[in-house]
Amino acid sequence: MKIRHIAFFVVGLFFGIVMFKSEAVSWFRIHEMFRFESFHMYGIIGTAVAFSATMLWLLKRAKFKTLDGKFLSYDVMTFNFTRHILAGTIFGLGWGLIGACPGPMYVLLGSGYSVFLIVIPSAVLGAFLYGLVRDKLPH
């Protein structure tokens, strides 16, 4: 097994534990957020964004290399109203209906919520269907 597989497993395990312990996978917490009744989820998301932005800035400034030996880089995406608002709305509707976005779906399955045996293949099917019609959508 390659070192990167172990690294991805460890990061995924850490991610799952943090998601579960912070209650970010809680259906009740997610619905509190969508009803604007609690700051809990906004605090988690805001902390994640601030931490990620800081880490990217530090790693790029330190000329950090990826596992492939390339320098860390990213391209800034220009805002496209139709693309981003439509995609965000579809993502938000799915998140609100299911009570989980893609990452926590696996955490919830691992926590014993067997309904995600249906949700995860449905999400994969949705991603596959998107791939089929991607060229016909506004990008």
DSSP file (Angstrom, degrees, kcal/mol; ACC not computed):
  #  RESIDUE AA STRUCTURE BP1 BP2  ACC     N-H-->O    O-->H-N    N-H-->O    O-->H-N    TCO  KAPPA ALPHA  PHI   PSI    X-CA   Y-CA   Z-CA
    1    1 A M              0   0    0      0, 0.0     2,-0.1     0, 0.0     5,-0.0   0.000 360.0 360.0 360.0 134.6    0.0    0.0    0.0
    2    2 A K    >>  -     0   0    0      1,-0.1     4,-1.4     4,-0.0     3,-0.5  -0.350 360.0-118.0 -74.2 154.9    1.3    3.4   -1.0
    3    3 A I  H 3> S+     0   0    0      1,-0.2     4,-2.5     2,-0.2     5,-0.1   0.828 113.5  59.5 -61.2 -33.0    2.0    6.1    1.7
    4    4 A R  H 3> S+     0   0    0      1,-0.2     4,-2.7     2,-0.2    -1,-0.2   0.856 101.1  54.4 -68.7 -32.1   -0.6    8.4    0.1
    5    5 A H  H <> S+     0   0    0     -3,-0.5     4,-2.1     2,-0.2    -1,-0.2   0.916 110.7  45.6 -64.9 -41.2   -3.3    5.8    0.6
    6    6 A I  H  X S+     0   0    0     -4,-1.4     4,-2.7     2,-0.2    -2,-0.2   0.910 112.4  51.6 -66.4 -41.7   -2.5    5.6    4.3
    7    7 A A  H  X S+     0   0    0     -4,-2.5     4,-2.6     1,-0.2     5,-0.2   0.921 110.7  47.6 -61.9 -44.5   -2.4    9.4    4.4
    8    8 A F  H  X S+     0   0    0     -4,-2.7     4,-2.5     1,-0.2    -1,-0.2   0.893 112.2  50.5 -63.9 -39.3   -5.8    9.7    2.8
    9    9 A F  H  X S+     0   0    0     -4,-2.1     4,-2.6     2,-0.2    -2,-0.2   0.928 111.8  46.9 -63.2 -45.6   -7.2    7.1    5.2
   10   10 A V  H  X S+     0   0    0     -4,-2.7     4,-2.6     2,-0.2    -2,-0.2   0.919 113.9  47.2 -64.3 -44.2   -5.8    8.9    8.2
   11   11 A V  H  X S+     0   0    0     -4,-2.6     4,-2.8     2,-0.2    -1,-0.2   0.912 113.4  49.1 -63.5 -42.0   -7.1   12.3    7.1
   12   12 A G  H  X S+     0   0    0     -4,-2.5     4,-2.5    -5,-0.2    -2,-0.2   0.891 111.2  49.3 -63.8 -40.4  -10.5   10.8    6.3
   13   13 A L  H  X S+     0   0    0     -4,-2.6     4,-2.3     2,-0.2    -2,-0.2   0.926 112.8  47.0 -63.6 -45.7  -10.6    9.1    9.7
   14   14 A F  H  X S+     0   0    0     -4,-2.6     4,-2.6     2,-0.2     5,-0.2   0.918 111.8  51.6 -61.0 -44.6   -9.7   12.4   11.4
   15   15 A F  H  X S+     0   0    0     -4,-2.8     4,-2.8     1,-0.2    -2,-0.2   0.921 110.2  49.1 -58.5 -46.0  -12.3   14.2    9.3
   16   16 A G  H  X S+     0   0    0     -4,-2.5     4,-2.4     2,-0.2    -1,-0.2   0.906 111.5  47.9 -62.6 -43.0  -15.0   11.7   10.3
   17   17 A I  H  X S+     0   0    0     -4,-2.3     4,-3.0     2,-0.2     5,-0.3   0.932 113.7  47.2 -64.2 -45.4  -14.2   12.0   14.0
   18   18 A V  H  X S+     0   0    0     -4,-2.6     4,-2.2     1,-0.2     6,-0.3   0.919 112.7  49.8 -62.4 -43.9  -14.2   15.8   13.9
   19   19 A M  H  <>S+     0   0    0     -4,-2.8     5,-1.6    -5,-0.2     6,-0.9   0.918 115.8  42.6 -61.0 -43.3  -17.5   15.9   11.9
   20   20 A F  H ><5S+     0   0    0     -4,-2.4     3,-1.1    -5,-0.2    -2,-0.2   0.942 116.3  45.7 -70.6 -47.7  -19.2   13.5   14.4
   21   21 A K  H 3<5S+     0   0    0     -4,-3.0    -1,-0.2     1,-0.3    -2,-0.2   0.810 111.9  51.5 -68.2 -30.4  -17.8   15.0   17.6
   22   22 A S  T 3<5S-     0   0    0     -4,-2.2    -1,-0.3    -5,-0.3    -2,-0.2   0.492 109.8-123.8 -83.1  -2.3  -18.6   18.6   16.5
   23   23 A E  T X 5 +     0   0    0     -3,-1.1     3,-1.3    -4,-0.3     6,-0.2   0.690  69.8 136.2  65.8  21.8  -22.2   17.5   15.7
   24   24 A A  T 3 <S+     0   0    0     -5,-1.6    -4,-0.2    -6,-0.3    -5,-0.1   0.664  70.9  52.9 -71.2 -14.4  -21.8   18.7   12.1
   25   25 A V  T 3  S+     0   0    0     -6,-0.9     2,-0.4    -5,-0.1    -1,-0.3   0.377  81.9 119.3 -98.3   2.9  -23.4   15.5   10.9
   26   26 A S    <>  -     0   0    0     -3,-1.3     4,-2.3     1,-0.2     5,-0.2  -0.556  57.9-150.0 -74.8 124.4  -26.5   16.1   13.2
   27   27 A W  H  > S+     0   0    0     -2,-0.4     4,-2.3     1,-0.2     5,-0.2   0.885  99.9  52.6 -57.3 -40.0  -29.7   16.4   11.2
   28   28 A F  H  > S+     0   0    0      1,-0.2     4,-2.0     2,-0.2    -1,-0.2   0.897 108.6  48.8 -66.1 -40.7  -31.1   18.6   14.0
   29   29 A R  H  > S+     0   0    0      2,-0.2     4,-1.9    -6,-0.2    12,-0.3   0.898 111.2  50.6 -64.8 -40.2  -28.0   20.9   13.8
   30   30 A I  H  X S+     0   0    0     -4,-2.3     4,-2.2     1,-0.2    -2,-0.2   0.915 112.0  46.2 -65.6 -43.1  -28.3   21.2   10.0
   31   31 A H  H  X S+     0   0    0     -4,-2.3     4,-1.5     2,-0.2    -1,-0.2   0.835 108.3  56.4 -71.3 -30.8  -32.0   22.1   10.2
   32   32 A E  H  <>S+     0   0    0     -4,-2.0     5,-2.9     2,-0.2     6,-0.7   0.911 108.5  49.5 -59.9 -41.3  -31.3   24.6   13.0
   33   33 A M  H ><5S+     0   0    0     -4,-1.9     3,-1.7     1,-0.2    -2,-0.2   0.944 109.9  48.3 -63.6 -48.3  -28.9   26.2   10.6
   34   34 A F  H 3<5S+     0   0    0     -4,-2.2    -1,-0.2     1,-0.3    -2,-0.2   0.745 113.5  48.2 -67.9 -21.2  -31.3   26.3    7.7
   35   35 A R  T 3<5S-     0   0    0     -4,-1.5    -1,-0.3    -5,-0.2    -2,-0.2   0.347 111.2-123.7 -95.1   5.3  -34.0   27.8   10.0
   36   36 A F  T < 5S+     0   0    0     -3,-1.7    -3,-0.2    -4,-0.2    -2,-0.1   0.861  74.7 126.4  54.5  40.7  -31.5   30.4   11.3
   37   37 A E      < +     0   0    0     -5,-2.9     2,-0.3     1,-0.2    -4,-0.2   0.543  66.7  30.6-101.0 -10.5  -32.1   29.2   14.9
   38   38 A S        -     0   0    0     -6,-0.7     4,-0.3    -9,-0.1    -1,-0.2  -0.999  54.3-149.7-151.5 147.7  -28.4   28.5   15.8
   39   39 A F  S  > S+     0   0    0     -2,-0.3     4,-2.7     1,-0.1     5,-0.2   0.542  75.5  99.6 -89.4  -9.7  -25.0   29.7   15.0
   40   40 A H  H  > S+     0   0    0      1,-0.2     4,-1.9     2,-0.2    -1,-0.1   0.880  86.2  37.6 -48.5 -57.1  -23.4   26.3   15.6
   41   41 A M  H  > S+     0   0    0    -12,-0.3     4,-2.8     1,-0.2    -1,-0.2   0.872 115.3  54.0 -68.4 -37.2  -23.1   25.2   12.0
   42   42 A Y  H  > S+     0   0    0     -4,-0.3     4,-2.7     1,-0.2    -1,-0.2   0.879 108.6  51.1 -64.1 -35.4  -22.2   28.6   10.7
   43   43 A G  H  X S+     0   0    0     -4,-2.7     4,-2.4     2,-0.2    -2,-0.2   0.905 111.4  46.9 -65.1 -42.5  -19.4   28.7   13.3
   44   44 A I  H  X S+     0   0    0     -4,-1.9     4,-2.3    -5,-0.2    -2,-0.2   0.940 116.1  44.1 -64.5 -47.5  -18.1   25.3   12.1
   45   45 A I  H  X S+     0   0    0     -4,-2.8     4,-2.5     2,-0.2    -2,-0.2   0.922 114.8  49.0 -64.7 -44.8  -18.2   26.2    8.4
   46   46 A G  H  X S+     0   0    0     -4,-2.7     4,-2.6    -5,-0.2     5,-0.2   0.900 111.6  49.3 -61.9 -41.7  -16.7   29.7    9.1
   47   47 A T  H  X S+     0   0    0     -4,-2.4     4,-2.8     2,-0.2     5,-0.2   0.910 111.2  49.9 -63.3 -42.5  -13.9   28.1   11.1
   48   48 A A  H  X S+     0   0    0     -4,-2.3     4,-2.5     2,-0.2    -2,-0.2   0.910 112.4  46.8 -63.2 -42.7  -13.2   25.6    8.4
   49   49 A V  H  X S+     0   0    0     -4,-2.5     4,-2.6     2,-0.2     5,-0.2   0.936 114.9  45.8 -65.8 -46.2  -13.1   28.3    5.7
   50   50 A A  H  X S+     0   0    0     -4,-2.6     4,-2.2     2,-0.2    -2,-0.2   0.917 115.2  47.0 -64.0 -43.5  -10.8   30.5    7.8
   51   51 A F  H  X S+     0   0    0     -4,-2.8     4,-2.7    -5,-0.2    -2,-0.2   0.925 114.1  47.6 -63.4 -45.2   -8.5   27.6    8.7
   52   52 A S  H  X S+     0   0    0     -4,-2.5     4,-2.8    -5,-0.2     5,-0.2   0.914 112.1  48.9 -64.3 -43.5   -8.3   26.3    5.1
   53   53 A A  H  X S+     0   0    0     -4,-2.6     4,-2.2    -5,-0.2    -1,-0.2   0.919 113.5  47.3 -63.0 -42.5   -7.6   29.8    3.7
   54   54 A T  H  X S+     0   0    0     -4,-2.2     4,-2.7    -5,-0.2    -2,-0.2   0.926 113.2  47.8 -64.1 -45.2   -4.9   30.4    6.3
   55   55 A M  H  X S+     0   0    0     -4,-2.7     4,-3.0     2,-0.2     5,-0.3   0.907 111.6  50.0 -64.1 -42.3   -3.3   27.0    5.7
   56   56 A L  H  X S+     0   0    0     -4,-2.8     4,-2.5     2,-0.2     5,-0.2   0.925 112.1  48.2 -60.8 -43.6   -3.4   27.4    1.9
   57   57 A W  H  X S+     0   0    0     -4,-2.2     4,-2.4    -5,-0.2    -2,-0.2   0.936 114.8  44.9 -62.3 -46.9   -1.7   30.8    2.2
   58   58 A L  H  X S+     0   0    0     -4,-2.7     4,-2.0     2,-0.2    -2,-0.2   0.920 115.0  47.2 -64.1 -44.8    1.0   29.5    4.5
   59   59 A L  H  <>S+     0   0    0     -4,-3.0     5,-2.7     2,-0.2    13,-0.2   0.887 114.3  46.9 -65.9 -38.6    1.7   26.3    2.5
   60   60 A K  H ><5S+     0   0    0     -4,-2.5     3,-1.3    -5,-0.3    -1,-0.2   0.910 112.1  50.3 -68.6 -40.9    1.8   28.3   -0.8
   61   61 A R  H 3<5S+     0   0    0     -4,-2.4    -2,-0.2     1,-0.3    -1,-0.2   0.848 109.6  50.9 -64.8 -34.1    4.1   30.9    0.8
   62   62 A A  T 3<5S-     0   0    0     -4,-2.0    -1,-0.3    -5,-0.2    -2,-0.2   0.378 113.5-120.7 -83.7   4.1    6.4   28.2    2.1
   63   63 A K  T < 5 -     0   0    0     -3,-1.3    -3,-0.2     1,-0.2    -2,-0.1   0.915  43.4-170.8  54.7  47.5    6.6   26.7   -1.4
   64   64 A F      < -     0   0    0     -5,-2.7     8,-2.5    -6,-0.1     2,-0.3  -0.384  11.6-137.9 -68.3 143.3    5.1   23.4   -0.1
   65   65 A K  B     -A   71   0A   0      6,-0.2     6,-0.2    -2,-0.1    -1,-0.1  -0.819  11.2-127.3-106.1 147.0    5.1   20.5   -2.6
   66   66 A T    >   -     0   0    0      4,-3.2     3,-1.9    -2,-0.3    -1,-0.1  -0.188  39.8 -90.9 -78.0 177.5    2.3   18.0   -3.0
   67   67 A L  T 3  S+     0   0    0      1,-0.3    -1,-0.1     2,-0.1   -63,-0.1   0.746 129.6  58.5 -62.2 -22.4    2.7   14.2   -2.9
   68   68 A D  T 3  S-     0   0    0      2,-0.1    -1,-0.3     3,-0.0     3,-0.1   0.475 120.2-110.3 -84.6  -3.0    3.3   14.4   -6.6
   69   69 A G  S <  S+     0   0    0     -3,-1.9     2,-0.2     1,-0.3    -2,-0.1   0.543  76.5 129.5  86.7   7.0    6.2   16.7   -6.1
   70   70 A K        -     0   0    0      1,-0.1    -4,-3.2     3,-0.0    -1,-0.3  -0.653  66.0-102.1 -93.7 151.9    4.5   19.8   -7.6
   71   71 A F  B     -A   65   0A   0     -2,-0.2    -6,-0.2    -6,-0.2     2,-0.2  -0.473  45.2-100.3 -69.6 142.4    4.3   23.2   -5.9
   72   72 A L        +     0   0    0     -8,-2.5     2,-0.3   -13,-0.2    -1,-0.1  -0.446  59.6 153.3 -64.5 128.6    1.0   23.9   -4.3
   73   73 A S        -     0   0    0     -2,-0.2     2,-0.3    -3,-0.1    -3,-0.0  -0.975  22.5-172.2-151.7 163.3   -1.1   26.1   -6.5
   74   74 A Y        -     0   0    0     -2,-0.3     2,-0.4     2,-0.0    -2,-0.0  -0.982  21.0-126.8-154.9 154.5   -4.7   27.0   -7.3
   75   75 A D        -     0   0    0     -2,-0.3     2,-0.5     0, 0.0    -2,-0.0  -0.873  25.8-122.7-105.6 137.8   -6.6   29.0   -9.8
   76   76 A V        -     0   0    0     -2,-0.4     2,-0.4     1,-0.0    -2,-0.0  -0.669  27.0-137.0 -79.0 127.3   -9.1   31.7   -8.7
   77   77 A M        -     0   0    0     -2,-0.5     2,-0.2     1,-0.0    -1,-0.0  -0.699  13.6-128.0 -87.6 133.2  -12.5   30.9  -10.3
   78   78 A T        -     0   0    0     -2,-0.4     2,-0.3     1,-0.1    -1,-0.0  -0.557  31.8-103.0 -78.7 146.5  -14.5   33.8  -11.7
   79   79 A F        -     0   0    0     -2,-0.2     2,-0.5     4,-0.0    -1,-0.1  -0.519  34.4-173.4 -74.5 130.6  -18.0   34.2  -10.5
   80   80 A N     >  -     0   0    0     -2,-0.3     4,-3.0     1,-0.2     5,-0.4  -0.965  13.3-154.1-124.2 110.0  -20.7   33.1  -12.9
   81   81 A F  H  >>S+     0   0    0     -2,-0.5     4,-2.4     1,-0.2     5,-0.5   0.907  91.9  43.1 -54.0 -52.5  -24.2   33.9  -11.6
   82   82 A T  H  >5S+     0   0    0      1,-0.2     4,-1.8     2,-0.2     5,-0.4   0.937 118.6  44.5 -61.2 -48.0  -26.1   31.2  -13.4
   83   83 A R  H  >5S+     0   0    0      1,-0.2     4,-2.1     2,-0.2     5,-0.2   0.950 120.5  36.8 -63.5 -51.4  -23.6   28.5  -12.7
   84   84 A H  H  X5S+     0   0    0     -4,-3.0     4,-2.3     2,-0.2    -2,-0.2   0.887 119.5  45.1 -76.2 -39.8  -22.9   29.2   -9.0
   85   85 A I  H  X5S+     0   0    0     -4,-2.4     4,-2.2    -5,-0.4    -3,-0.2   0.927 117.1  45.4 -70.6 -43.5  -26.4   30.2   -7.9
   86   86 A L  H  X<S+     0   0    0     -4,-1.8     4,-2.3    -5,-0.5     5,-0.2   0.943 116.9  44.6 -63.8 -47.7  -28.1   27.3   -9.8
   87   87 A A  H  X S+     0   0    0     -4,-2.1     4,-2.7    -5,-0.4     5,-0.2   0.910 114.0  50.1 -64.2 -42.2  -25.5   24.8   -8.5
   88   88 A G  H  X S+     0   0    0     -4,-2.3     4,-2.7    -5,-0.2    -1,-0.2   0.873 110.2  50.7 -63.9 -37.5  -25.7   26.2   -5.0
   89   89 A T  H  X S+     0   0    0     -4,-2.2     4,-2.5     2,-0.2    -2,-0.2   0.928 112.2  45.6 -66.3 -45.2  -29.5   26.0   -5.0
   90   90 A I  H  X S+     0   0    0     -4,-2.3     4,-2.2     2,-0.2    -2,-0.2   0.927 115.4  47.6 -63.1 -44.8  -29.5   22.4   -6.1
   91   91 A F  H  X S+     0   0    0     -4,-2.7     4,-2.5     1,-0.2    -2,-0.2   0.930 113.0  48.6 -61.3 -46.2  -26.8   21.5   -3.6
   92   92 A G  H  X S+     0   0    0     -4,-2.7     4,-2.7     2,-0.2    -2,-0.2   0.869 109.5  52.0 -64.3 -38.3  -28.6   23.3   -0.8
   93   93 A L  H  X S+     0   0    0     -4,-2.5     4,-2.5     2,-0.2    -1,-0.2   0.926 112.3  45.6 -63.8 -44.0  -31.9   21.6   -1.6
   94   94 A G  H  X S+     0   0    0     -4,-2.2     4,-2.5     2,-0.2     5,-0.4   0.907 113.5  49.8 -63.7 -41.8  -30.3   18.2   -1.5
   95   95 A W  H  X S+     0   0    0     -4,-2.5     4,-2.3     1,-0.2     5,-0.4   0.911 113.6  45.9 -62.7 -43.8  -28.5   19.1    1.8
   96   96 A G  H  < S+     0   0    0     -4,-2.7    -2,-0.2     2,-0.2    -1,-0.2   0.882 115.7  45.3 -68.2 -39.0  -31.8   20.4    3.3
   97   97 A L  H  < S+     0   0    0     -4,-2.5    -2,-0.2    -5,-0.2    -1,-0.2   0.910 124.5  31.3 -72.4 -42.5  -33.8   17.4    2.2
   98   98 A I  H  < S-     0   0    0     -4,-2.5    -2,-0.2    -5,-0.2    -3,-0.2   0.799  98.9-130.8 -85.8 -31.4  -31.3   14.7    3.2
   99   99 A G  S  < S+     0   0    0     -4,-2.3     2,-0.3    -5,-0.4   -69,-0.2   0.646  77.8  73.2  86.8  16.1  -29.8   16.5    6.1
  100  100 A A        -     0   0    0     -5,-0.4    -2,-0.2    -6,-0.4    -1,-0.2  -0.975  66.8-139.3-158.9 144.0  -26.2   15.9    5.0
  101  101 A C     >  -     0   0    0     -2,-0.3     4,-1.2    -3,-0.1    -9,-0.0  -0.493  51.3 -82.6 -94.2 176.1  -23.8   17.1    2.3
  102  102 A P  H  > S+     0   0    0      0, 0.0     4,-0.7     0, 0.0     3,-0.5   0.834 122.8  50.4 -53.9 -45.4  -21.5   14.6    0.6
  103  103 A G  H >> S+     0   0    0      1,-0.2     3,-1.0     2,-0.2     4,-0.9   0.954 111.3  46.2 -60.4 -53.1  -18.7   14.3    3.1
  104  104 A P  H 3> S+     0   0    0      0, 0.0     4,-3.0     0, 0.0     5,-0.2   0.678  95.0  77.4 -65.8 -16.1  -20.9   13.7    6.2
  105  105 A M  H 3X S+     0   0    0     -4,-1.2     4,-2.0    -3,-0.5    -2,-0.2   0.916  98.5  44.4 -59.1 -40.5  -22.9   11.1    4.3
  106  106 A Y  H <X S+     0   0    0     -3,-1.0     4,-2.5    -4,-0.7    -1,-0.2   0.864 112.0  52.5 -71.1 -36.3  -20.0    8.6    4.8
  107  107 A V  H  X S+     0   0    0     -4,-0.9     4,-1.3     2,-0.2    -2,-0.2   0.920 110.5  48.1 -64.0 -43.0  -19.6    9.6    8.4
  108  108 A L  H  <>S+     0   0    0     -4,-3.0     5,-2.3     2,-0.2     4,-0.3   0.888 110.6  50.8 -66.6 -38.8  -23.3    9.0    9.0
  109  109 A L  H ><5S+     0   0    0     -4,-2.0     3,-1.5    -5,-0.2    -1,-0.2   0.934 110.9  48.9 -62.2 -44.9  -23.1    5.6    7.3
  110  110 A G  H 3<5S+     0   0    0     -4,-2.5    -1,-0.2     1,-0.3    -2,-0.2   0.738 105.0  60.1 -65.5 -22.7  -20.2    4.7    9.5
  111  111 A S  T 3<5S-     0   0    0     -4,-1.3    -1,-0.3    -5,-0.1    -2,-0.2   0.486 127.2 -97.1 -84.0  -3.3  -22.1    5.8   12.5
  112  112 A G  T < 5S+     0   0    0     -3,-1.5     2,-1.4    -4,-0.3    -3,-0.2   0.523  77.0 140.2 104.2   6.0  -24.8    3.3   11.8
  113  113 A Y    > < -     0   0    0     -5,-2.3     3,-1.8     1,-0.2    -1,-0.2  -0.673  29.5-172.9 -84.0  93.4  -27.4    5.3    9.9
  114  114 A S  T >  S+     0   0    0     -2,-1.4     3,-2.3     1,-0.3     4,-0.3   0.654  70.3  80.2 -68.1 -16.6  -28.3    2.6    7.4
  115  115 A V  T >> S+     0   0    0      1,-0.3     3,-1.7     2,-0.2     4,-1.6   0.775  80.8  70.5 -59.8 -23.0  -30.5    4.9    5.3
  116  116 A F  H <> S+     0   0    0     -3,-1.8     4,-2.2     1,-0.3    -1,-0.3   0.572  77.7  76.7 -74.3  -6.6  -27.3    6.2    3.8
  117  117 A L  H <4 S+     0   0    0     -3,-2.3    -1,-0.3     2,-0.2    -2,-0.2   0.718 107.0  34.4 -67.8 -20.8  -26.9    2.9    2.0
  118  118 A I  H <> S+     0   0    0     -3,-1.7     4,-1.6    -4,-0.3    -2,-0.2   0.791 117.3  53.2 -95.4 -40.8  -29.6    4.4   -0.3
  119  119 A V  H  X S+     0   0    0     -4,-1.6     4,-2.4     2,-0.2     5,-0.2   0.916 105.9  51.8 -64.8 -45.8  -28.5    8.0   -0.1
  120  120 A I  H  X S+     0   0    0     -4,-2.2     4,-2.4     1,-0.2     5,-0.2   0.935 111.2  45.0 -63.6 -48.8  -24.9    7.4   -1.1
  121  121 A P  H  > S+     0   0    0      0, 0.0     4,-2.5     0, 0.0    -1,-0.2   0.865 112.9  53.7 -62.4 -31.9  -25.6    5.4   -4.3
  122  122 A S  H  X S+     0   0    0     -4,-1.6     4,-2.4     2,-0.2    -2,-0.2   0.907 109.0  47.8 -65.9 -40.8  -28.3    8.0   -5.2
  123  123 A A  H  X S+     0   0    0     -4,-2.4     4,-2.3     2,-0.2    -1,-0.2   0.897 111.7  50.0 -65.7 -40.0  -25.7   10.8   -4.8
  124  124 A V  H  X S+     0   0    0     -4,-2.4     4,-2.4     2,-0.2    -2,-0.2   0.913 110.5  50.3 -63.8 -42.2  -23.2    8.8   -7.0
  125  125 A L  H  X S+     0   0    0     -4,-2.5     4,-2.8     2,-0.2    -2,-0.2   0.910 109.4  51.5 -61.3 -42.6  -26.0    8.3   -9.6
  126  126 A G  H  X S+     0   0    0     -4,-2.4     4,-2.2     2,-0.2    -2,-0.2   0.900 110.4  48.2 -60.6 -41.9  -26.7   12.1   -9.5
  127  127 A A  H  X S+     0   0    0     -4,-2.3     4,-2.0     2,-0.2    -1,-0.2   0.888 111.8  50.4 -65.1 -39.2  -23.0   12.8  -10.1
  128  128 A F  H  X S+     0   0    0     -4,-2.4     4,-1.4     2,-0.2    -2,-0.2   0.926 110.4  48.7 -64.0 -45.3  -22.9   10.3  -12.9
  129  129 A L  H  X S+     0   0    0     -4,-2.8     4,-1.6     1,-0.2    -2,-0.2   0.883 108.6  54.3 -63.6 -37.9  -26.0   11.9  -14.6
  130  130 A Y  H  X S+     0   0    0     -4,-2.2     4,-1.2     1,-0.2    -1,-0.2   0.920 105.1  54.4 -59.0 -43.2  -24.4   15.3  -14.2
  131  131 A G  H  < S+     0   0    0     -4,-2.0     4,-0.3     1,-0.2    -1,-0.2   0.838 106.5  52.3 -59.8 -33.3  -21.4   14.0  -16.0
  132  132 A L  H  < S+     0   0    0     -4,-1.4    -1,-0.2     1,-0.2    -2,-0.2   0.856 120.8  30.6 -71.1 -35.0  -23.6   12.9  -18.9
  133  133 A V  H >X S+     0   0    0     -4,-1.6     3,-1.5    -3,-0.2     4,-0.6   0.349  87.5 106.8-106.2   5.7  -25.3   16.3  -19.3
  134  134 A R  G >< S+     0   0    0     -4,-1.2     3,-1.3     1,-0.3    -1,-0.1   0.866  76.4  54.9 -53.7 -42.9  -22.4   18.5  -18.2
  135  135 A D  G 34 S+     0   0    0     -4,-0.3    -1,-0.3     1,-0.3     4,-0.1   0.705 106.8  52.2 -67.5 -19.3  -21.6   19.7  -21.7
  136  136 A K  G <4 S+     0   0    0     -3,-1.5    -1,-0.3     2,-0.1    -2,-0.2   0.506  95.3  87.3 -94.0  -5.5  -25.2   20.9  -22.2
  137  137 A L  S << S-     0   0    0     -3,-1.3     2,-0.5    -4,-0.6   -54,-0.0  -0.587  90.3 -96.0 -95.3 155.7  -25.3   23.0  -19.0
  138  138 A P              0   0    0      0, 0.0    -2,-0.1     0, 0.0    -1,-0.1  -0.579 360.0 360.0 -72.4 121.2  -24.2   26.6  -18.6
  139  139 A H              0   0    0     -2,-0.5    -4,-0.0    -4,-0.1    -3,-0.0   0.331 360.0 360.0-122.5 360.0  -20.6   26.8  -17.3
